[in-house]
Amino acid sequence: MAADPRWEEVDRYLVERLVPPDAALDGALAASDAAGLPSIAVARTHGKLLMLLAQGVGARRILEIGTLGGYSTLWLARALPAGGRLVTIEADPRHAAVARESFARAGLSGLIDLREGRALDVLPTLQPEGPFDFVFIDADKPSNPDYVAHALALARPGALIVLDNVVRRGAVTDPAGDEAVQGVRRALDLVAAEPHLDATVVQTVGEKGWDGFALIRVVG
């Protein structure tokens, strides 16, 4: 499906009115671009949505799987109250270095614990850090089922898990899709079969094209 130019036009309109310029956030995007990181950070409106969702569940402990340049991390860190903590995991040392510099410029390094390494290696070590109130998953898509399983094990009842990039321009409906699609489909199957999870998916269009995210609540 070809992108509609109105999607980006609407995003610009919404950003102008609801997501004012911010030196730290804009600087994180600029630093990522300057370092040649992939241009796959969340959209500005979605970054603010993550902050509002985390605030809505009263998150004091946040887990992020997939830091990239730290743009979404900064949004999430701003949702934390005094004494809150955010653990974010990044496998690529170059990405982690860019993110750390952005955290320092934003004055939020004290709230953020960036763990370098493969998420599937780091996640089993995080039990003492939890339970987490909010989990954002935005890493390699083939591993999504494992990430969701770990998130369930690390989250408290009532926690919210957000799984990004689940629609994939509509490819999620294709049983013969690529590895990323298969990872999303297996994750959604896991969520559907797990009695301790309740979820829906919101489709999105905008500057990032046609995609969507799953909102997953951990139930008692």
C-alpha positions as CSV (number, residue, x, y, z in Angstrom):
1,M,0.0,0.0,0.0
2,A,1.5,3.3,-1.1
3,A,1.8,6.0,1.5
4,D,-0.7,8.8,1.3
5,P,0.9,12.3,1.6
6,R,-1.9,13.4,3.8
7,W,-0.5,11.0,6.5
8,E,2.6,13.1,7.0
9,E,0.6,16.3,6.6
10,V,-1.6,15.3,9.5
11,D,1.4,14.3,11.6
12,R,2.9,17.7,11.1
13,Y,-0.3,19.4,12.0
14,L,-0.6,17.3,15.2
15,V,3.0,17.8,16.2
16,E,2.7,21.6,15.7
17,R,-0.2,21.7,18.1
18,L,0.5,18.9,20.7
19,V,4.2,18.1,20.7
20,P,6.1,21.4,21.0
21,P,9.8,21.7,20.1
22,D,12.1,20.2,22.8
23,A,15.8,20.7,22.7
24,A,16.6,17.3,24.4
25,L,14.3,15.2,22.3
26,D,15.1,17.0,19.1
27,G,18.8,16.7,19.9
28,A,18.5,12.9,20.4
29,L,17.0,12.6,16.9
30,A,19.7,14.8,15.4
31,A,22.5,12.9,17.2
32,S,21.1,9.6,15.9
33,D,21.0,11.0,12.3
34,A,24.5,12.4,12.6
35,A,25.8,9.0,13.8
36,G,24.2,7.2,10.9
37,L,21.8,5.2,13.1
38,P,18.7,3.7,11.3
39,S,15.9,6.2,11.0
40,I,13.5,4.0,12.9
41,A,12.8,5.8,16.1
42,V,9.2,6.2,17.1
43,A,7.2,9.1,15.6
44,R,7.0,12.2,17.8
45,T,3.3,11.7,18.5
46,H,3.9,8.1,19.5
47,G,6.8,9.1,21.8
48,K,4.4,11.4,23.6
49,L,1.8,8.6,23.7
50,L,4.3,6.3,25.4
51,M,4.9,9.0,28.0
52,L,1.2,9.4,28.6
53,L,0.5,5.7,28.8
54,A,3.3,5.2,31.3
55,Q,2.0,8.1,33.4
56,G,-1.5,6.7,33.1
57,V,-0.5,3.4,34.8
58,G,1.5,5.3,37.4
59,A,4.7,3.7,36.3
60,R,7.7,3.8,38.7
61,R,9.7,1.1,37.1
62,I,9.9,1.0,33.3
63,L,11.6,-1.6,31.0
64,E,12.5,-0.8,27.4
65,I,13.7,-3.5,25.1
66,G,15.6,-1.8,22.2
67,T,17.1,1.6,23.0
68,L,18.5,2.6,19.5
69,G,19.5,6.3,20.0
70,G,17.5,6.8,23.1
71,Y,14.6,8.9,21.7
72,S,11.8,6.8,23.0
73,T,13.8,6.2,26.2
74,L,13.7,10.0,26.9
75,W,10.0,10.2,26.5
76,L,9.5,7.3,28.9
77,A,12.0,8.6,31.4
78,R,9.9,11.8,31.6
79,A,6.9,9.8,32.7
80,L,8.7,8.7,35.9
81,P,8.0,10.3,39.3
82,A,10.8,11.1,41.8
83,G,12.5,7.9,42.7
84,G,11.5,6.1,39.5
85,R,13.8,4.0,37.4
86,L,14.0,3.0,33.7
87,V,16.0,0.0,32.5
88,T,16.7,0.0,28.7
89,I,18.5,-2.7,26.7
90,E,20.6,-2.2,23.6
91,A,22.7,-4.8,21.7
92,D,24.7,-2.4,19.5
93,P,27.5,-0.6,21.4
94,R,27.5,2.3,18.9
95,H,23.8,2.9,19.4
96,A,24.3,2.7,23.2
97,A,27.0,5.3,23.0
98,V,24.8,7.7,21.1
99,A,21.9,7.1,23.5
100,R,24.1,7.7,26.6
101,E,25.2,11.1,25.3
102,S,21.6,12.1,24.7
103,F,20.6,11.0,28.2
104,A,23.4,13.2,29.6
105,R,22.4,16.2,27.5
106,A,18.8,15.8,28.7
107,G,19.9,15.6,32.4
108,L,18.2,12.2,32.8
109,S,21.2,9.8,33.1
110,G,20.4,9.4,36.8
111,L,17.0,7.8,36.0
112,I,18.2,5.6,33.2
113,D,20.1,2.3,33.5
114,L,21.3,1.3,30.0
115,R,22.3,-2.3,29.8
116,E,24.4,-3.3,26.8
117,G,24.0,-6.8,25.3
118,R,21.6,-9.1,23.6
119,A,18.2,-8.6,25.2
120,L,17.7,-12.4,25.6
121,D,20.9,-12.5,27.6
122,V,20.1,-9.5,29.7
123,L,16.4,-10.1,30.5
124,P,16.9,-13.2,32.7
125,T,19.2,-11.0,34.9
126,L,16.5,-8.3,35.6
127,Q,14.3,-10.1,38.2
128,P,15.9,-8.1,41.1
129,E,15.0,-4.8,39.2
130,G,11.3,-5.6,39.0
131,P,8.5,-5.9,39.0
132,F,8.0,-3.4,36.2
133,D,4.9,-1.3,35.7
134,F,5.4,-0.6,32.0
135,V,7.3,-2.4,29.2
136,F,8.0,-1.1,25.8
137,I,9.2,-3.7,23.2
138,D,10.8,-2.3,20.0
139,A,13.7,-4.6,19.1
140,D,14.4,-7.3,16.6
141,K,11.0,-8.7,15.5
142,P,11.8,-12.4,15.2
143,S,12.4,-12.4,19.0
144,N,9.1,-10.8,19.9
145,P,7.6,-14.0,21.4
146,D,10.5,-14.3,23.7
147,Y,10.4,-10.7,24.6
148,V,6.7,-10.9,25.5
149,A,7.3,-14.0,27.6
150,H,10.0,-12.2,29.5
151,A,7.9,-9.1,29.9
152,L,5.1,-11.1,31.5
153,A,7.5,-12.7,33.9
154,L,9.0,-9.3,34.9
155,A,5.8,-7.3,35.1
156,R,3.4,-6.8,37.9
157,P,-0.4,-7.4,37.6
158,G,-1.9,-4.4,36.0
159,A,1.2,-3.5,34.1
160,L,1.0,-2.4,30.5
161,I,3.2,-3.9,27.7
162,V,3.5,-2.0,24.4
163,L,4.7,-4.1,21.5
164,D,5.6,-1.9,18.5
165,N,5.5,-2.4,14.7
166,V,3.0,-5.3,14.7
167,V,1.0,-4.4,11.5
168,R,4.0,-4.1,9.2
169,R,2.1,-2.4,6.3
170,G,-0.5,-5.1,6.5
171,A,1.9,-8.0,6.2
172,V,0.9,-9.3,9.6
173,T,-2.0,-11.2,7.9
174,D,0.4,-13.2,5.7
175,P,1.2,-16.7,7.1
176,A,4.1,-16.9,4.7
177,G,5.6,-13.5,5.7
178,D,9.2,-12.8,6.4
179,E,11.0,-13.4,9.8
180,A,9.8,-10.2,11.2
181,V,6.2,-10.9,10.3
182,Q,6.5,-14.4,11.8
183,G,7.9,-13.0,15.0
184,V,4.9,-10.7,15.3
185,R,2.4,-13.4,14.5
186,R,3.9,-15.8,17.1
187,A,3.9,-13.0,19.7
188,L,0.3,-12.2,19.0
189,D,-0.6,-15.9,19.2
190,L,1.2,-16.1,22.5
191,V,-0.8,-13.1,23.9
192,A,-4.1,-14.5,22.6
193,A,-3.4,-17.9,24.4
194,E,-2.1,-16.5,27.6
195,P,-4.8,-16.1,30.3
196,H,-2.8,-13.5,32.2
197,L,-2.7,-11.1,29.2
198,D,-5.4,-9.1,27.6
199,A,-4.7,-7.0,24.5
200,T,-5.8,-5.1,21.4
201,V,-3.9,-3.6,18.5
202,V,-4.1,0.0,17.2
203,Q,-3.3,0.5,13.5
204,T,-1.5,3.7,12.7
205,V,-0.6,5.7,9.6
206,G,1.7,8.7,9.5
207,E,5.3,9.8,8.9
208,K,6.4,6.2,9.6
209,G,3.9,4.7,7.1
210,W,1.3,2.1,7.9
211,D,1.9,0.1,11.0
212,G,0.5,-0.3,14.5
213,F,1.2,-1.4,18.1
214,A,-0.2,-3.9,20.5
215,L,-1.4,-2.7,23.9
216,I,-1.1,-5.7,26.3
217,R,-2.3,-5.6,29.9
218,V,-1.1,-8.0,32.5
219,V,-4.1,-9.3,34.5
220,G,-4.1,-11.1,37.8
